[in-house]
Amino acid sequence: MNALRLPSLFLLFFLAQWLVMEPLVLMDGRAYGKLFLLFLLLLPMHLPMWSQYLIAFGLGLSMDLLHPPLGGHTFVCVLLMALRGRWAVFVSPAIAVGPRGELDLPRQPLSWHLRYLPPLILFYEIVYALLVNYALNGRVVSEILLSFLYTTLAVLLLLPVFYRRSSPAR
């Protein structure tokens, strides 16, 4: 992997979240698209866990600066990093591996991404909403569902743009 690829993707996803997704809040402020989750969920699995946690912390803190209260996105992003590796293995017993034998998430087929991404996005939405709102009522449930649908749709539509499936080397 190119040394500048990960930091440039980090910056690109942050700017996309800030400049594109922030103004596109739907349903009277109930549906927020969280495009940055695509970056987190498709981080290379071969990165050391401490660096995955550090990236999740940095991106979560950046999102907290856009959406107070501080700490909500940060906590859930780090928690998501702790769960995503186990979830990737649970979702599929046979997935594409890279040249060094690591999980190669961007090269997975769309059917795999449909099993991997939506449950983790829903988990993120539920934990974040409960953490920020301290309650579970009709408004919070509608925010969870609308944000989940909006984020999942945006992530699945932009998946081929940021992560193109490359053919395996022959």
C-alpha positions as a printed NumPy array, in Angstrom:
array([[  0.   ,   0.   ,   0.   ],
       [  1.222,   3.439,  -0.885],
       [  2.333,   5.356,   2.232],
       [  0.224,   8.382,   1.291],
       [ -2.937,   6.441,   0.452],
       [ -4.276,   6.046,   3.991],
       [ -3.704,   9.664,   5.142],
       [ -5.107,  11.022,   1.881],
       [ -8.201,   8.804,   2.175],
       [ -8.603,   9.952,   5.795],
       [ -8.53 ,  13.576,   4.677],
       [-10.8  ,  12.891,   1.7  ],
       [-13.446,  11.162,   3.809],
       [-13.309,  13.882,   6.453],
       [-13.749,  16.588,   3.818],
       [-16.543,  14.625,   2.109],
       [-18.32 ,  14.292,   5.439],
       [-17.87 ,  17.949,   6.297],
       [-18.517,  19.566,   2.917],
       [-20.976,  17.162,   1.282],
       [-22.809,  15.145,   3.929],
       [-23.226,  17.907,   6.51 ],
       [-25.479,  20.045,   4.29 ],
       [-27.426,  16.947,   3.161],
       [-29.286,  16.278,   6.39 ],
       [-32.698,  14.824,   5.576],
       [-36.108,  14.55 ,   7.251],
       [-35.907,  17.695,   9.379],
       [-32.589,  16.745,  10.918],
       [-33.421,  13.116,  11.626],
       [-31.282,  11.453,   8.942],
       [-27.565,  12.085,   9.024],
       [-25.326,  10.373,   6.49 ],
       [-22.107,   9.103,   8.018],
       [-19.89 ,   8.505,   5.024],
       [-16.755,   8.303,   7.17 ],
       [-17.867,   4.843,   8.306],
       [-16.873,   3.47 ,   4.903],
       [-13.287,   4.534,   5.555],
       [-13.233,   2.955,   9.009],
       [-14.906,  -0.301,   8.046],
       [-12.619,  -0.885,   5.07 ],
       [ -9.32 ,  -0.092,   6.758],
       [ -6.771,  -2.797,   5.977],
       [ -7.013,  -5.648,   8.477],
       [ -3.247,  -6.141,   8.497],
       [ -2.697,  -2.814,  10.27 ],
       [ -1.744,  -3.252,  13.925],
       [ -4.709,  -2.871,  16.258],
       [ -3.165,   0.115,  18.02 ],
       [ -3.016,   1.996,  14.71 ],
       [ -6.607,   1.031,  13.864],
       [ -7.722,   2.35 ,  17.255],
       [ -5.677,   5.518,  16.783],
       [ -7.194,   6.15 ,  13.331],
       [-10.701,   5.489,  14.702],
       [-10.042,   7.818,  17.626],
       [ -8.774,  10.581,  15.328],
       [-11.655,  10.295,  12.887],
       [-14.212,  10.022,  15.699],
       [-12.788,  13.097,  17.394],
       [-12.885,  14.954,  14.076],
       [-16.562,  14.04 ,  13.696],
       [-17.235,  15.115,  17.282],
       [-15.948,  18.57 ,  16.386],
       [-18.657,  18.704,  13.692],
       [-21.401,  17.106,  15.832],
       [-21.291,  17.82 ,  19.547],
       [-21.356,  16.349,  22.186],
       [-17.683,  15.519,  22.35 ],
       [-16.88 ,  11.865,  22.799],
       [-19.905,  10.232,  21.182],
       [-18.462,   9.524,  17.743],
       [-15.033,   8.845,  19.225],
       [-16.302,   6.149,  21.57 ],
       [-18.42 ,   4.391,  18.959],
       [-15.682,   4.548,  16.287],
       [-13.182,   2.871,  18.613],
       [-15.785,   0.291,  19.656],
       [-16.525,  -0.391,  15.987],
       [-12.824,  -1.038,  15.34 ],
       [-12.837,  -3.595,  18.131],
       [-15.784,  -5.473,  16.575],
       [-15.161,  -5.275,  12.848],
       [-12.449,  -7.94 ,  12.608],
       [-14.536, -10.521,  14.405],
       [-17.577,  -9.573,  12.352],
       [-15.673,  -9.911,   9.06 ],
       [-14.626, -13.435,   9.958],
       [-18.11 , -14.325,  11.234],
       [-19.846, -13.06 ,   8.099],
       [-17.902, -15.194,   5.7  ],
       [-15.807, -18.274,   6.172],
       [-14.16 , -17.894,   2.751],
       [-13.219, -14.364,   1.778],
       [-10.588, -12.905,  -0.504],
       [ -7.147, -12.654,   0.997],
       [ -4.296, -10.448,  -0.084],
       [ -0.81 , -11.543,  -1.081],
       [  0.31 , -11.738,   2.555],
       [ -2.725, -13.757,   3.655],
       [ -4.597, -10.844,   5.285],
       [ -8.268, -10.087,   4.765],
       [ -8.655,  -7.917,   1.69 ],
       [-11.89 ,  -6.053,   2.402],
       [-12.122,  -3.778,  -0.665],
       [-11.821,  -6.754,  -3.047],
       [-14.863,  -8.551,  -1.674],
       [-17.923,  -8.961,  -3.887],
       [-20.996,  -6.801,  -3.353],
       [-22.875,  -9.689,  -1.718],
       [-20.182,  -9.856,   0.954],
       [-20.361,  -6.099,   1.551],
       [-24.135,  -6.394,   1.953],
       [-23.554,  -8.852,   4.81 ],
       [-20.628,  -6.941,   6.342],
       [-21.462,  -3.217,   6.183],
       [-25.181,  -2.797,   7.109],
       [-25.083,  -4.614,  10.479],
       [-22.026,  -2.637,  11.57 ],
       [-23.611,   0.627,  10.426],
       [-26.794,  -0.25 ,  12.347],
       [-24.712,  -1.075,  15.423],
       [-22.988,   2.307,  15.118],
       [-26.307,   4.155,  14.792],
       [-27.904,   2.386,  17.776],
       [-24.962,   2.839,  20.132],
       [-24.414,   6.465,  19.124],
       [-28.099,   7.368,  19.479],
       [-28.358,   5.726,  22.898],
       [-25.125,   7.338,  24.041],
       [-26.161,  10.827,  22.959],
       [-29.896,  10.764,  23.741],
       [-29.871,   8.674,  26.946],
       [-33.269,   7.25 ,  25.966],
       [-35.057,   5.118,  23.442],
       [-38.312,   6.7  ,  22.318],
       [-40.11 ,   7.078,  18.997],
       [-38.034,  10.028,  17.838],
       [-34.743,   8.288,  18.627],
       [-35.857,   5.085,  16.888],
       [-36.851,   7.054,  13.788],
       [-33.454,   8.833,  13.836],
       [-31.683,   5.482,  14.1  ],
       [-33.636,   3.931,  11.229],
       [-33.484,   6.957,   8.927],
       [-29.78 ,   7.551,   9.537],
       [-29.099,   3.848,   9.051],
       [-30.905,   3.782,   5.709],
       [-29.313,   7.02 ,   4.533],
       [-25.786,   6.012,   5.581],
       [-26.081,   2.49 ,   4.176],
       [-27.329,   3.764,   0.846],
       [-24.57 ,   6.397,   0.618],
       [-21.874,   3.898,   1.619],
       [-23.008,   1.24 ,  -0.851],
       [-23.281,   3.772,  -3.669],
       [-19.809,   5.181,  -3.028],
       [-18.117,   1.858,  -2.36 ],
       [-17.085,   1.326,  -6.012],
       [-15.828,   4.922,  -6.286],
       [-13.317,   4.756,  -3.445],
       [-12.533,   1.048,  -3.469],
       [-12.296,  -0.467,  -6.926],
       [-11.986,  -4.205,  -7.137],
       [ -8.71 ,  -5.006,  -8.767],
       [ -8.222,  -8.264, -10.559],
       [ -5.862, -10.634,  -8.782],
       [ -2.3  , -10.774, -10.036],
       [ -1.583, -13.663, -12.38 ]])
